[in-house]
Amino acid sequence: MVCVTMQFFSNVIFFITDELDFDYLLFSILIKLVLMKKKILIVYPGFPHYRKGIIEALIADKDFEFYFIGDETMMNSSINPYTFRNRDRFTHIPSHYIGPFLFHKKLLGYINVNNFDGYIFHSAPFWITIYIAVFIAKFKRKPILNWTHGILYKPRSIQSFVFKLFYKPFDGFLLYGNYAKENMIRQGFAPENLIVINNSLDYESQVQFRKLISNDMLFSFKASLFKDPQLSQLLFIGRLYPQKKLEMLIDVFHLLHNEGHKFNLLIVGNGIEKNKLQYKVEGYGLADYVNFYGPSYNESDNFKLIASSDCCISPGEVGLTAIHSMMYGTPVISHDRFDKQMPEFEAIISGYCGGYFKYNDLQSLKDSILEWFSSDLSRETIRLNCYERVDSVFNPMFQKRMIKSAFSLFKA
């Protein structure tokens, strides 16, 4: 910022000494003021790999300069970190835990010494250093936003009270969904300070894979997975953890087959539930209809795994699986207890690109699957509906637009 200011005044002196007329000088000054980009710092504990799309969209922005600071190793996390190619925009700060509390070395000094036109913090009550950094930034009298899930708890709960106190220093909030926004409005937050930016994945790369989809390619791929590729294909993609409630998926799959509704089931992912799920499938005698594909981190494989499926079933919290599935034209069914969901459930519109079943209700899940497959919508129409959902609001371009509008609102 100092360099920019010095360059600016040196140009002013040049114009004066070169005896240019005053109107031209004033015009030049105004142009330079307009062209000076606002600098925004984004503080995360660490940047996960699935933030690639929005990070790169922000770095490429023409109006703002976004800078990032966090632990590039994503310490104590099972999630792979994003690797910044543009190192001029990223500062690594090591982190460590003491019990449940997270600390970052050198963060407070960095915030104190460096000046920005606005700040975005991804913070939580136990992330001590980040929260202290919030107050240092507050004294700089610049807009401070929290990129957060928001308050998902009931208004009079202890958790809700704690988070309301925790959120006091922030000028505004970048939220993952409308459910949190509505809940926070009920708890006294001003609607104009709550900006829903949704979530996204690596949209630009995935669009290129999406262009490769064809019916012949998908059928050939299904034939490599199952003995009878003519059957409709159900999908789960994600980590095989208890909160995903995948035993329920195997149970409903068994129930469907017992009633004569035959499907194939593709399970993509790994986790502590895998052996239990495989044992259950074998006990039901469904091994010929279930493919435990294992983990897949290659998008050139993922797009075929997802696009070849006819419906993604997520009995537990759905998360980014919803966006990933719809990106390649596959609708999603998940449960209706939104207070126990991840915010990406909002991508699902019943009857358009998926549906909901009653939470923890096996019969309701079965009925929802059968209802979906009895729909009058063609597979191609469903695919286009899913594309529209992601292309409209669950992508990095939408997120960037909303983030920039937030700083216009709060006068960065």
Secondary structure, 3 states (H helix, E strand, C coil): CHHHHHHHHHHHHHHHHCCCCHHHHHHHHHHHHHHCCEEEEEECCCCEHHHHHHHHHHHCCCCEEEEEEECCCCCCCCCCECCCCCHHHEEECCEEEECCEEEECCHHHHHHHCCCCEEEECCCCCEHHHHHHHHHHHHCCCCEEEEECCCCCCCCCHHHHHHHHHCCCCCEEEECCHHHHHHHHHCCCCHHHEEECCCCCCHHHHHHHHCCCCHHHHHHHHHHHCCCCCCCEEEEECCCCHHHCHHHHHHHHHHHHHCCCCCEEEEECCCCCHHHHHHHHHHHCCHHHEEEEECCCCHHHHHHHHHCCCEEEECCCCCCHHHHHHHCCCCEEEECCHHHCCHHHHHCCCCCCEEEECCCCHHHHHHHHHHHHCCCCCHHHHHHHHHHHHHHHCCHHHHHHHHHHHHHHCCC
